[in-house]
Amino acid sequence: MTARDPTDLPGAAGDLRPEPLSRKSRIWLWLFVAVVVVLLIVPILIELLLGGPTDFLTFYAAAQLALDGNLEAAFDGPSLLDRQRATFPRTERLAPFYYPPSYLLLTFWLPALPYAVAQITFLGVTFVLLLIAIRPLLADFDDLVILLAAPAVWINVAHGQNAFLTTALAVLACRCLAKRQARAGAWLGLLSIKPHLCLLWPVLLLAGRRWVTIVAGFVSLAVVIGLSAAIFGTGAWRAFFASALLEAYTNLANSNLALSWMASPYAGLLLLGISESVALSVHLVCALTIIAIIVHLIMLRAAARFVLAVIFVGTLLVTPHSYTYDWVFTLPGLLIVWQRARATGFLPFERAGLVLGYIAPALVAVSKDLDMPFAPLLLLASVATVVRRGYAESGFRRSGQL
Protein backbone atom coordinates (compact mmCIF):
# COMPACT_ATOMS: atom_id res chain seq x y z
CA MET A 1 0.00 0.00 0.00
CA THR A 2 1.34 3.39 -0.96
CA ALA A 3 1.42 5.76 1.99
CA ARG A 4 0.30 9.34 1.89
CA ASP A 5 2.78 12.12 2.43
CA PRO A 6 4.41 10.93 5.67
CA THR A 7 4.55 14.50 6.96
CA ASP A 8 0.77 14.87 6.78
CA LEU A 9 -1.54 14.24 9.68
CA PRO A 10 -4.92 13.57 8.09
CA GLY A 11 -5.76 11.05 10.77
CA ALA A 12 -4.02 9.04 13.42
CA ALA A 13 -4.14 5.86 11.40
CA GLY A 14 -2.91 7.32 8.14
CA ASP A 15 -4.03 5.29 5.15
CA LEU A 16 -5.47 2.48 7.27
CA ARG A 17 -8.75 3.41 8.87
CA PRO A 18 -9.50 1.33 11.98
CA GLU A 19 -12.30 -1.17 11.72
CA PRO A 20 -15.37 -0.39 13.84
CA LEU A 21 -15.22 -2.02 17.24
CA SER A 22 -17.08 -5.27 17.59
CA ARG A 23 -20.09 -5.38 19.87
CA LYS A 24 -18.09 -7.23 22.52
CA SER A 25 -15.20 -4.77 22.31
CA ARG A 26 -17.58 -1.82 22.51
CA ILE A 27 -19.20 -3.28 25.65
CA TRP A 28 -15.78 -3.67 27.27
CA LEU A 29 -14.85 -0.14 26.25
CA TRP A 30 -17.98 1.35 27.76
CA LEU A 31 -17.53 -0.70 30.94
CA PHE A 32 -13.97 0.59 31.20
CA VAL A 33 -15.15 4.17 30.69
CA ALA A 34 -17.85 3.71 33.33
CA VAL A 35 -15.33 2.39 35.85
CA VAL A 36 -12.96 5.28 35.14
CA VAL A 37 -15.75 7.83 35.58
CA VAL A 38 -17.23 6.35 38.76
CA LEU A 39 -14.07 5.31 40.58
CA LEU A 40 -11.60 7.97 39.44
CA ILE A 41 -13.16 11.04 37.87
CA VAL A 42 -16.14 11.63 40.19
CA PRO A 43 -14.14 11.48 43.48
CA ILE A 44 -11.47 13.79 42.05
CA LEU A 45 -14.06 16.30 40.84
CA ILE A 46 -15.82 16.32 44.21
CA GLU A 47 -12.57 16.87 46.11
CA LEU A 48 -11.31 19.63 43.83
CA LEU A 49 -14.59 21.48 43.43
CA LEU A 50 -15.21 21.49 47.20
CA GLY A 51 -11.70 22.70 47.88
CA GLY A 52 -12.36 26.38 47.16
CA PRO A 53 -11.24 28.58 44.26
CA THR A 54 -9.56 26.88 41.32
CA ASP A 55 -6.47 27.85 39.34
CA PHE A 56 -8.76 29.90 37.13
CA LEU A 57 -8.81 32.55 39.86
CA THR A 58 -5.19 33.35 38.96
CA PHE A 59 -6.10 33.98 35.32
CA TYR A 60 -9.09 36.10 36.31
CA ALA A 61 -7.12 38.22 38.78
CA ALA A 62 -4.24 38.72 36.34
CA ALA A 63 -6.69 39.83 33.65
CA GLN A 64 -8.23 42.33 36.09
CA LEU A 65 -4.79 43.78 36.81
CA ALA A 66 -4.04 43.93 33.09
CA LEU A 67 -7.24 45.89 32.41
CA ASP A 68 -6.27 48.22 35.27
CA GLY A 69 -3.00 48.94 33.42
CA ASN A 70 -0.96 47.26 36.16
CA LEU A 71 -0.07 43.80 34.85
CA GLU A 72 3.31 44.00 36.63
CA ALA A 73 1.39 43.48 39.89
CA ALA A 74 0.39 40.00 38.70
CA PHE A 75 4.01 38.98 39.25
CA ASP A 76 4.05 40.41 42.77
CA GLY A 77 2.69 37.88 45.25
CA PRO A 78 0.99 40.19 47.79
CA SER A 79 -0.62 42.34 45.07
CA LEU A 80 -1.94 39.31 43.22
CA LEU A 81 -3.25 37.75 46.42
CA ASP A 82 -5.11 40.95 47.29
CA ARG A 83 -6.80 40.91 43.90
CA GLN A 84 -7.66 37.23 44.26
CA ARG A 85 -9.23 37.88 47.66
CA ALA A 86 -11.23 40.74 46.18
CA THR A 87 -12.95 38.12 44.01
CA PHE A 88 -12.87 35.24 46.51
CA PRO A 89 -12.57 36.58 50.09
CA ARG A 90 -12.00 33.08 51.50
CA THR A 91 -8.86 32.58 49.44
CA GLU A 92 -6.29 31.33 51.94
CA ARG A 93 -3.10 31.15 49.93
CA LEU A 94 -1.64 32.69 46.82
CA ALA A 95 -2.01 30.93 43.49
CA PRO A 96 0.99 32.42 41.61
CA PHE A 97 0.89 33.61 38.02
CA TYR A 98 3.87 32.19 36.12
CA TYR A 99 2.70 32.96 32.59
CA PRO A 100 4.26 35.49 30.19
CA PRO A 101 2.34 38.73 29.55
CA SER A 102 1.41 37.42 26.11
CA TYR A 103 -0.97 35.00 27.82
CA LEU A 104 -3.23 37.95 28.59
CA LEU A 105 -3.76 38.52 24.87
CA LEU A 106 -6.04 35.47 25.03
CA THR A 107 -7.58 36.03 28.47
CA PHE A 108 -7.88 39.82 28.91
CA TRP A 109 -11.65 39.60 28.34
CA LEU A 110 -12.36 37.40 31.35
CA PRO A 111 -13.26 40.20 33.84
CA ALA A 112 -16.00 41.37 31.47
CA LEU A 113 -17.99 38.41 32.81
CA PRO A 114 -18.85 37.35 36.36
CA TYR A 115 -16.27 34.93 37.73
CA ALA A 116 -18.31 31.72 37.42
CA VAL A 117 -19.60 32.64 33.96
CA ALA A 118 -16.07 33.53 32.83
CA GLN A 119 -14.73 30.18 33.99
CA ILE A 120 -17.47 28.19 32.28
CA THR A 121 -17.05 30.23 29.10
CA PHE A 122 -13.27 29.84 29.09
CA LEU A 123 -13.43 26.08 29.57
CA GLY A 124 -16.26 25.69 27.05
CA VAL A 125 -14.64 27.76 24.31
CA THR A 126 -11.21 26.15 24.71
CA PHE A 127 -12.73 22.65 24.75
CA VAL A 128 -14.64 23.36 21.54
CA LEU A 129 -11.36 24.57 20.03
CA LEU A 130 -9.72 21.31 21.10
CA LEU A 131 -12.52 19.27 19.52
CA ILE A 132 -12.17 21.20 16.26
CA ALA A 133 -8.41 20.72 16.26
CA ILE A 134 -8.41 17.05 17.17
CA ARG A 135 -11.34 16.01 14.97
CA PRO A 136 -9.13 14.28 12.33
CA LEU A 137 -7.78 12.02 15.09
CA LEU A 138 -11.26 10.76 16.00
CA ALA A 139 -12.17 7.88 13.72
CA ASP A 140 -15.63 7.27 15.16
CA PHE A 141 -17.95 7.86 18.09
CA ASP A 142 -15.96 5.43 20.25
CA ASP A 143 -12.89 7.66 19.98
CA LEU A 144 -14.99 10.67 20.96
CA VAL A 145 -16.22 8.81 24.05
CA ILE A 146 -12.64 7.99 24.97
CA LEU A 147 -11.69 11.65 24.68
CA LEU A 148 -14.69 12.91 26.64
CA ALA A 149 -14.10 10.42 29.46
CA ALA A 150 -10.36 11.02 29.74
CA PRO A 151 -9.45 11.76 33.39
CA ALA A 152 -7.07 14.51 32.26
CA VAL A 153 -9.98 16.33 30.61
CA TRP A 154 -12.02 16.43 33.81
CA ILE A 155 -9.05 17.27 36.00
CA ASN A 156 -8.44 20.25 33.72
CA VAL A 157 -12.10 21.26 34.12
CA ALA A 158 -11.93 20.92 37.90
CA HIS A 159 -8.79 23.07 38.08
CA GLY A 160 -10.14 25.66 35.61
CA GLN A 161 -6.91 25.30 33.67
CA ASN A 162 -5.80 25.94 30.09
CA ALA A 163 -4.71 22.50 28.84
CA PHE A 164 -7.51 22.43 26.24
CA LEU A 165 -6.12 25.64 24.75
CA THR A 166 -2.46 24.62 24.67
CA THR A 167 -3.21 21.16 23.30
CA ALA A 168 -5.44 22.63 20.59
CA LEU A 169 -2.72 25.06 19.51
CA ALA A 170 -0.18 22.24 19.24
CA VAL A 171 -2.54 19.97 17.28
CA LEU A 172 -3.42 22.79 14.89
CA ALA A 173 0.30 23.33 14.28
CA CYS A 174 0.71 19.62 13.51
CA ARG A 175 -2.15 19.67 11.03
CA CYS A 176 -0.47 22.51 9.13
CA LEU A 177 3.09 21.16 9.07
CA ALA A 178 2.85 19.40 5.72
CA LYS A 179 1.26 21.93 3.39
CA ARG A 180 0.77 25.15 5.39
CA GLN A 181 4.11 25.58 7.12
CA ALA A 182 3.75 29.30 7.77
CA ARG A 183 0.44 28.72 9.51
CA ALA A 184 2.04 25.96 11.60
CA GLY A 185 4.66 28.45 12.74
CA ALA A 186 1.94 30.94 13.66
CA TRP A 187 0.22 28.37 15.88
CA LEU A 188 3.52 27.47 17.55
CA GLY A 189 4.18 31.14 18.19
CA LEU A 190 0.88 31.29 20.08
CA LEU A 191 1.84 28.15 22.02
CA SER A 192 4.62 30.25 23.58
CA ILE A 193 1.99 31.40 26.12
CA LYS A 194 3.13 28.24 27.91
CA PRO A 195 6.83 28.15 26.95
CA HIS A 196 7.75 24.89 28.68
CA LEU A 197 5.41 22.99 26.34
CA CYS A 198 7.43 24.21 23.34
CA LEU A 199 10.74 22.56 24.25
CA LEU A 200 10.63 19.68 21.74
CA TRP A 201 9.22 21.54 18.75
CA PRO A 202 12.54 23.15 17.71
CA VAL A 203 14.02 19.64 17.56
CA LEU A 204 11.30 18.50 15.16
CA LEU A 205 11.56 21.61 12.99
CA LEU A 206 15.36 21.64 12.79
CA ALA A 207 15.73 17.90 12.20
CA GLY A 208 12.94 18.01 9.64
CA ARG A 209 14.36 21.15 7.98
CA ARG A 210 11.12 23.02 8.31
CA TRP A 211 12.67 26.40 7.60
CA VAL A 212 9.44 28.14 6.65
CA THR A 213 7.81 27.01 9.90
CA ILE A 214 10.85 28.13 11.90
CA VAL A 215 10.82 31.60 10.35
CA ALA A 216 7.04 31.89 10.72
CA GLY A 217 7.33 30.75 14.32
CA PHE A 218 9.86 33.46 15.14
CA VAL A 219 7.73 36.06 13.39
CA SER A 220 4.65 34.92 15.29
CA LEU A 221 6.58 34.97 18.57
CA ALA A 222 7.88 38.48 17.85
CA VAL A 223 4.38 39.70 17.05
CA VAL A 224 2.96 38.14 20.22
CA ILE A 225 5.70 39.64 22.39
CA GLY A 226 5.58 43.03 20.67
CA LEU A 227 1.80 43.25 20.82
CA SER A 228 1.66 42.30 24.49
CA ALA A 229 4.45 44.78 25.32
CA ALA A 230 2.61 47.54 23.45
CA ILE A 231 -0.69 46.82 25.19
CA PHE A 232 0.44 45.87 28.71
CA GLY A 233 3.78 47.68 28.86
CA THR A 234 7.38 46.50 28.82
CA GLY A 235 7.39 46.56 32.61
CA ALA A 236 5.21 43.45 32.62
CA TRP A 237 7.83 41.56 30.62
CA ARG A 238 10.60 42.79 32.91
CA ALA A 239 8.62 41.60 35.92
CA PHE A 240 8.00 38.22 34.26
CA PHE A 241 11.70 37.58 33.65
CA ALA A 242 12.90 39.09 36.93
CA SER A 243 10.29 37.56 39.20
CA ALA A 244 8.03 34.86 37.79
CA LEU A 245 10.64 32.65 36.12
CA LEU A 246 13.03 32.84 39.05
CA GLU A 247 10.25 32.22 41.57
CA ALA A 248 8.94 29.22 39.63
CA TYR A 249 12.39 27.63 39.49
CA THR A 250 13.17 28.41 43.14
CA ASN A 251 9.88 26.99 44.39
CA LEU A 252 10.38 23.85 42.35
CA ALA A 253 14.01 23.36 43.35
CA ASN A 254 13.16 23.91 47.03
CA SER A 255 10.24 21.47 46.85
CA ASN A 256 7.72 24.21 47.65
CA LEU A 257 5.35 22.99 44.93
CA ALA A 258 3.16 19.88 44.80
CA LEU A 259 5.88 17.55 43.50
CA SER A 260 3.72 14.43 43.75
CA TRP A 261 1.47 15.92 41.03
CA MET A 262 4.39 16.42 38.62
CA ALA A 263 5.50 13.97 35.93
CA SER A 264 9.09 15.08 35.36
CA PRO A 265 12.05 12.97 36.54
CA TYR A 266 13.39 16.15 38.15
CA ALA A 267 10.34 16.57 40.38
CA GLY A 268 10.16 12.85 41.12
CA LEU A 269 13.74 12.69 42.33
CA LEU A 270 13.33 15.83 44.43
CA LEU A 271 10.31 14.18 46.03
CA LEU A 272 12.54 11.24 47.02
CA GLY A 273 14.99 13.62 48.69
CA ILE A 274 17.64 13.41 45.97
CA SER A 275 19.85 16.49 45.73
CA GLU A 276 18.83 19.17 43.25
CA SER A 277 21.99 18.82 41.17
CA VAL A 278 21.62 15.06 40.77
CA ALA A 279 17.90 15.38 40.01
CA LEU A 280 18.62 17.99 37.35
CA SER A 281 21.38 15.86 35.81
CA VAL A 282 19.12 12.81 35.54
CA HIS A 283 16.37 14.97 34.10
CA LEU A 284 18.72 16.33 31.44
CA VAL A 285 19.75 12.81 30.48
CA CYS A 286 16.08 11.85 30.07
CA ALA A 287 15.41 14.97 28.02
CA LEU A 288 18.40 14.33 25.76
CA THR A 289 17.25 10.75 25.30
CA ILE A 290 13.82 11.91 24.09
CA ILE A 291 15.50 14.39 21.74
CA ALA A 292 17.77 11.66 20.36
CA ILE A 293 14.77 9.37 19.80
CA ILE A 294 12.92 12.08 17.88
CA VAL A 295 15.93 12.77 15.68
CA HIS A 296 16.50 9.06 15.10
CA LEU A 297 12.87 8.46 14.10
CA ILE A 298 13.12 11.34 11.64
CA MET A 299 16.34 9.86 10.22
CA LEU A 300 14.53 6.53 9.82
CA ARG A 301 11.86 8.43 7.86
CA ALA A 302 9.16 7.37 10.29
CA ALA A 303 5.76 8.80 9.42
CA ALA A 304 5.45 12.18 11.09
CA ARG A 305 2.34 11.16 12.99
CA PHE A 306 4.45 8.84 15.16
CA VAL A 307 7.19 11.43 15.66
CA LEU A 308 4.48 13.85 16.74
CA ALA A 309 3.06 11.23 19.10
CA VAL A 310 6.45 11.05 20.82
CA ILE A 311 6.52 14.85 21.08
CA PHE A 312 3.06 15.06 22.63
CA VAL A 313 3.79 12.40 25.25
CA GLY A 314 7.47 13.18 25.72
CA THR A 315 6.93 16.89 26.35
CA LEU A 316 5.78 16.23 29.93
CA LEU A 317 8.96 14.21 30.50
CA VAL A 318 11.18 17.00 29.18
CA THR A 319 9.60 19.96 30.96
CA PRO A 320 10.46 20.09 34.67
CA HIS A 321 7.14 21.74 35.54
CA SER A 322 3.79 20.11 34.77
CA TYR A 323 0.70 19.02 36.65
CA THR A 324 -2.00 16.38 36.19
CA TYR A 325 -4.15 18.66 34.02
CA ASP A 326 -1.23 18.99 31.59
CA TRP A 327 -1.71 15.32 30.71
CA VAL A 328 -4.36 16.53 28.25
CA PHE A 329 -1.31 17.30 26.12
CA THR A 330 -0.52 13.56 25.90
CA LEU A 331 -3.95 12.58 24.56
CA PRO A 332 -3.21 13.28 20.85
CA GLY A 333 -0.14 11.05 21.07
CA LEU A 334 -2.08 8.25 22.75
CA LEU A 335 -4.88 8.60 20.19
CA ILE A 336 -2.42 8.29 17.31
CA VAL A 337 -1.09 5.01 18.68
CA TRP A 338 -4.56 3.77 19.66
CA GLN A 339 -5.92 4.27 16.15
CA ARG A 340 -2.93 2.65 14.50
CA ALA A 341 -3.19 -0.32 16.84
CA ARG A 342 -6.88 -0.66 16.00
CA ALA A 343 -6.02 -0.68 12.30
CA THR A 344 -3.02 -3.03 12.33
CA GLY A 345 -3.26 -4.88 15.63
CA PHE A 346 -1.84 -4.26 19.08
CA LEU A 347 1.77 -4.97 19.90
CA PRO A 348 2.39 -7.10 23.02
CA PHE A 349 1.50 -5.11 26.17
CA GLU A 350 0.64 -2.06 24.05
CA ARG A 351 -2.97 -2.02 25.21
CA ALA A 352 -1.82 -2.00 28.84
CA GLY A 353 0.57 0.87 28.14
CA LEU A 354 -2.17 2.95 26.53
CA VAL A 355 -4.56 2.28 29.42
CA LEU A 356 -1.92 3.32 31.96
CA GLY A 357 -1.23 6.53 30.07
CA TYR A 358 -4.94 7.25 29.84
CA ILE A 359 -5.76 6.82 33.53
CA ALA A 360 -2.38 8.01 34.83
CA PRO A 361 -3.45 11.55 35.84
CA ALA A 362 -6.31 10.12 37.89
CA LEU A 363 -4.01 7.61 39.58
CA VAL A 364 -1.62 10.42 40.41
CA ALA A 365 -4.43 12.57 41.78
CA VAL A 366 -5.85 9.89 44.08
CA SER A 367 -2.38 8.92 45.38
CA LYS A 368 -1.02 12.44 45.89
CA ASP A 369 -1.04 12.18 49.69
CA LEU A 370 1.40 9.27 49.55
CA ASP A 371 4.12 11.69 48.35
CA MET A 372 5.58 9.10 46.00
CA PRO A 373 6.79 9.79 42.44
CA PHE A 374 4.20 7.69 40.63
CA ALA A 375 3.69 10.28 37.89
CA PRO A 376 7.16 9.99 36.29
CA LEU A 377 6.92 6.19 36.29
CA LEU A 378 3.49 6.23 34.66
CA LEU A 379 4.68 8.78 32.12
CA LEU A 380 7.75 6.68 31.30
CA ALA A 381 5.44 3.74 30.57
CA SER A 382 3.41 5.95 28.23
CA VAL A 383 6.51 7.27 26.49
CA ALA A 384 7.87 3.75 26.05
CA THR A 385 4.56 2.61 24.52
CA VAL A 386 4.51 5.46 22.01
CA VAL A 387 8.21 5.21 21.14
CA ARG A 388 7.90 1.47 20.61
CA ARG A 389 5.07 1.98 18.14
CA GLY A 390 7.12 4.60 16.31
CA TYR A 391 10.03 2.22 15.85
CA ALA A 392 7.73 -0.65 14.91
CA GLU A 393 6.17 1.49 12.19
CA SER A 394 9.63 2.49 10.94
CA GLY A 395 10.46 -1.19 10.65
CA PHE A 396 7.24 -1.83 8.73
CA ARG A 397 8.10 0.97 6.30
CA ARG A 398 11.57 -0.41 5.63
CA SER A 399 10.27 -3.92 5.09
CA GLY A 400 7.64 -2.73 2.63
CA GLN A 401 4.71 -3.70 4.83
CA LEU A 402 3.37 -0.13 5.05
Residue pairs with C-beta under 8 A, 6 or more apart in sequence:
1 15
1 16
1 402
2 15
3 14
3 15
3 303
3 397
3 402
4 10
4 14
4 15
5 178
6 301
6 302
6 303
6 304
7 177
7 178
7 208
7 304
8 178
8 179
8 304
9 136
9 174
9 175
9 177
9 178
9 304
9 305
9 308
10 136
11 17
11 136
11 137
11 139
11 339
12 136
12 137
12 139
12 305
12 335
12 336
12 337
12 338
12 339
12 340
13 139
13 339
13 340
13 342
13 343
14 303
14 305
14 340
16 340
16 343
16 344
17 139
17 343
18 139
18 140
18 339
18 342
18 343
19 342
19 343
20 140
20 142
21 29
21 140
21 142
21 342
26 142
29 142
29 145
29 146
30 145
32 355
33 145
33 146
33 149
36 149
36 151
36 358
36 359
36 362
37 149
40 151
40 359
40 362
40 363
40 365
40 366
41 149
41 151
41 154
41 362
43 366
44 151
44 154
44 155
44 158
44 362
44 365
44 366
45 154
45 157
45 158
48 54
48 155
48 158
48 159
49 158
52 88
52 90
52 91
52 92
53 84
53 87
53 88
53 90
53 91
53 95
54 119
54 158
54 159
54 160
54 161
55 95
55 159
55 160
55 161
56 118
56 119
56 122
56 159
56 160
56 161
57 84
57 87
57 88
57 91
57 95
57 115
57 160
58 80
58 84
58 95
58 96
58 97
59 97
59 103
59 107
59 110
59 122
59 160
59 162
60 87
60 110
60 111
60 115
60 118
60 119
61 74
61 80
61 83
61 84
61 86
61 87
61 97
62 71
62 74
62 80
62 97
62 99
62 103
62 104
62 107
63 104
63 107
63 108
63 109
63 110
63 111
64 83
64 87
64 111
65 71
65 73
65 74
65 79
65 80
65 83
66 74
66 101
66 104
66 108
66 232
66 236
67 108
67 111
69 233
71 101
71 104
71 232
71 233
71 235
71 236
71 239
72 233
72 235
72 236
72 238
72 239
73 79
73 80
73 83
74 80
74 97
74 236
74 239
75 97
75 236
75 239
75 240
75 243
75 244
76 239
76 243
77 94
77 96
80 94
80 96
80 97
81 91
81 93
81 94
84 91
84 94
84 95
85 91
87 115
88 115
96 244
96 247
96 248
96 251
97 244
98 244
98 245
98 247
98 248
99 193
99 194
99 244
100 192
100 193
100 195
100 225
100 228
100 237
100 240
101 228
101 229
101 232
101 236
101 237
101 240
102 192
102 193
102 224
102 225
102 227
102 228
103 193
103 194
104 228
104 232
105 193
105 224
105 227
105 228
105 231
106 165
106 190
106 193
107 122
110 118
110 122
111 118
112 118
113 121
119 160
122 160
123 156
123 157
123 160
123 164
126 162
126 164
126 165
126 168
127 153
127 164
129 164
129 165
129 168
130 164
130 165
130 167
130 168
130 171
130 328
132 168
133 167
133 168
133 169
133 171
133 172
133 175
134 147
134 167
134 168
134 171
134 331
134 332
134 335
136 175
137 143
137 171
137 332
137 335
137 336
137 339
138 144
138 147
138 335
139 339
139 342
143 335
143 338
143 339
146 335
146 338
146 358
147 153
147 331
147 335
150 328
150 331
150 358
151 327
151 358
151 359
151 360
151 361
151 362
151 365
152 163
152 324
152 325
152 326
152 327
152 328
152 330
152 331
152 361
153 164
153 328
153 331
155 324
155 325
155 327
155 361
155 362
155 365
156 162
156 163
156 164
156 325
156 328
159 323
159 325
161 323
161 325
162 194
163 325
163 326
163 327
163 328
163 329
164 328
165 193
166 191
166 193
166 194
166 197
166 328
166 329
167 328
167 329
167 331
167 332
169 187
169 188
169 190
169 191
170 187
170 188
170 191
170 197
170 312
170 329
170 332
171 332
172 187
173 184
173 185
173 187
173 188
173 191
173 201
174 184
174 308
174 332
175 184
176 183
176 184
176 187
177 184
177 210
177 213
177 304
178 304
181 210
181 212
181 213
181 216
182 212
182 213
182 216
183 216
184 210
184 213
184 216
184 217
185 212
185 213
185 214
185 215
185 216
185 217
185 218
185 219
185 220
186 216
186 217
186 219
186 220
187 220
188 198
188 201
188 213
188 217
188 220
189 216
189 217
189 218
189 219
189 220
189 221
189 223
189 224
190 220
190 224
191 197
191 198
191 201
192 198
192 221
192 224
193 224
196 319
196 320
196 321
196 322
197 315
197 319
197 326
197 329
199 287
199 315
199 318
199 319
200 290
200 291
200 294
200 311
200 314
200 315
200 318
201 217
201 311
202 214
203 291
203 294
203 295
204 210
204 294
204 298
204 307
204 308
204 311
205 213
205 214
205 217
206 214
207 294
207 295
207 298
207 299
208 298
208 304
225 237
228 236
228 237
229 236
229 237
248 321
250 256
251 257
252 259
252 266
252 267
252 270
252 320
252 321
253 270
253 276
255 270
255 271
257 267
257 321
258 323
258 368
259 267
259 268
259 270
259 271
259 371
259 373
260 271
260 364
260 367
260 368
260 369
260 370
260 371
260 372
260 373
260 374
260 375
261 323
261 324
261 364
261 365
261 368
261 375
262 268
262 320
262 321
262 322
262 323
262 375
262 376
263 316
263 317
263 322
263 326
263 327
263 364
263 375
263 376
263 378
263 379
264 283
264 316
264 317
264 318
264 319
264 320
264 321
264 322
264 376
265 279
265 282
265 283
265 286
265 317
265 376
266 279
266 280
266 282
266 283
266 320
267 320
267 321
267 373
267 375
267 376
268 373
268 375
268 376
268 377
269 278
269 279
269 282
269 283
269 373
270 276
270 279
271 371
271 372
271 373
272 373
274 282
283 320
286 317
286 318
287 317
287 318
290 310
290 314
290 317
290 318
290 383
291 318
293 310
293 314
293 387
293 390
294 307
294 310
294 311
294 314
297 306
297 307
297 310
297 390
297 391
297 394
298 307
300 391
300 394
300 397
300 398
301 394
301 397
302 390
302 391
302 393
302 394
302 397
303 393
303 397
303 402
305 336
305 340
306 336
306 337
306 340
306 386
306 389
306 390
306 393
306 394
307 390
308 332
308 333
308 336
309 332
309 333
309 334
309 336
309 337
309 386
309 389
309 390
310 333
310 383
310 386
310 387
310 390
311 333
312 329
312 330
312 331
312 332
312 333
312 336
313 330
313 333
313 334
313 357
313 379
313 382
313 383
313 386
314 383
314 386
315 329
315 330
316 322
316 326
316 327
316 329
316 330
316 379
317 376
317 379
317 380
317 383
324 361
324 362
324 364
324 365
324 375
325 361
327 360
327 361
330 357
330 379
330 382
333 382
333 386
334 354
334 357
334 358
334 382
334 386
336 386
337 350
337 354
337 385
337 386
337 389
338 354
340 389
340 393
341 347
341 350
341 351
341 354
341 389
347 388
347 389
347 392
350 385
350 388
350 389
353 381
353 382
353 384
353 385
353 388
354 382
354 385
356 378
356 381
356 382
356 385
357 378
357 379
357 381
357 382
357 385
360 375
360 378
360 379
360 382
363 374
363 378
364 374
364 375
364 378
367 374
393 402
396 402
